[in-house]
């Protein structure tokens, strides 16, 4: 292989960093469900692999007892993201609105979020990192949008202020 080919391969491989690529053998032990039961609510969700190897986050949201959300959290070793400007997620939703959330430090009390709407079909959701705004318990904080050089946690959340069932299939999450 000549030098130019090597440089091209290096350049292309640097353009995309895989955060998680689901398949039939994916290890889901670092994916954690956090439902509103942590504060007395009654929502319930699960996360598993389907027969095609996609992650399936599904459940029922209940607004009883001041509840109303379910979330799926993934913590990982801190990733340097300075070379990237967006997160791209291949998924299939149910036509409902979700939030994508990240933290540069998993110990932070707040997350940076950006809502997205699913179509009911397979789609690629593009989340510009600079558009993600800080939020805590549903309230936008008076702080700058995301600008860190690292992330170590991501989260999918549904909480549309109504009782509903939901299902989100996740195929791949990458930084670009």
N, C-alpha and C positions, 0 to 999 in steps of 0.2 A: 504494500500500500504506500502510495507516495504522500508527501507532506501535505499537499493540498487536500487530498481525500481525508486524511486524518483531521485536519483543521475543520473541514466541513462537518464531519461526524461530531466532533467536539462542540461546534457551534450549535448544531441542531439539538444535541442532547442537553445543552444548557438552556434551551428555550422553554422546555417543559420539565417540571419537577412533579412527579407523581406523589400525591399525599396518600391516596388509597385507591387501589384497583381491585374491585371485587371479583372473585371467581369461586368456583365450587369448593376450593380448599382454603378459602380465606379464614383467618383466625379472628374471631369477633370478640375475644376476651377484653380488649381495651375499649370497646364500644359499650357505653353505659346509658341505661334509661334513667331519666330524672323526670318524674311526673309530679303533678301538683299535690300528691299525697304527702310530700315533704312539708307541706304547710296546711294539711288537713283536707285537701281536695279529694275528689273521687275519680279522677281520670286514670286510664290504664292503657299502657302500650307495650309492645314487644318489638324485638329486633332479631331477625334470623336471615339465613340464606334461603333463596328459593331454588327450584330445580335447575335454573339456568346460571346460578352463582351470583345473582344480584342480592344486595342487601335490601331487606324488606322491613321498613319501619311502619307499623300500623297499630291502630287502637281506637279508643273511644274517648272523646273529651266530654267531661261533665262540668257544668258550671255550678253544680250543687256544692254547698259548704264552702263558698268563696273560691272554688277551683276554676280551672279553665285552660290548662296547658299540659302538653307532653313534649319532652325533648329527648334528643339522642346526642350524647356527648362522646367525643373521641379525643383523648389526650395522647400525645406522642412526644418524642424527643424534640427539643427546640430546633426548628428549621430556619435557616437563614433565607430570607425572602427579598433581600434588597434588589436582586436582579429581576424581580417579577412585579407585574402591575395588576394582575387579576387572578381570580380563582375561576376555573371552569368546571362545572359539574354536569355529568351526563346522568339524567334521571327521568323517571316517569311518575308523575303525580296523578292526582285525582280531580284536578280542576280547582283545588283549594289554594289559599295563600299560606305560605310558610315564611320563616325567617332563617337566614343563614347567619351564623354568629362565629366570631373568632376571638381568641385572646392571645396577646403576645406573651403573657405570663399567666399560667393557669391559676395562680394565687390572686390575681386581680379580682376585685369584687364586681366589676362591670365587664360587659362584652361590647364588641363592635358588631353592629348588626346591619343587615340589609334585607328587607322583605323581597320575596319573589312569588310570582303566580305560576302555578302549574297548568298545563293545557289538557291533561288527560292522555297525551301522547308522549313518546320519547322526545326529549328535547335537551339542548345544551343551555344551561343557565350560566351566564357570564356575570361575575361579581367583581366590579372594579374595586380594588382595595381602598383607594382614596375616597370612595363614596360611602364606605362603611362608617357609621356614626356610633358614638358611645351611648350605651343605654344600661340602666339598672332597674330591674323590676318594672319594666314597661314604660319607664320615663327616660326621655332623651336628656343626656347630661350636657351641661354647658362647658364642653371641652372640644378640642380639635378632633376632626375625623382621624381615622387610622393612619399612622405614619411610621410605625415601628419597622425595624429590620428583621424581626423574628415573629414566628407564631409557634404555639405549642398546644393549642386546643381549638377544635371546631365543634360546632353544634348545629343541629337542625331543630327548630322549634315550631310547633303549631299551637296557636292560642288566639282564635278569632272571636272570642267573647260570645260563643254560643256552643251548645251541646251538638256534637257531630262525630261521626266516625271518619277515619282518615287512613290513607295508604300511600306511602311514598317508596318507590323502588329506586335504589341508588346503584349506579354502575361504576362510576369513576369520578375521582376528585383530583384535579391537577392545578398546579400553579403555572401561569404563563407570563 
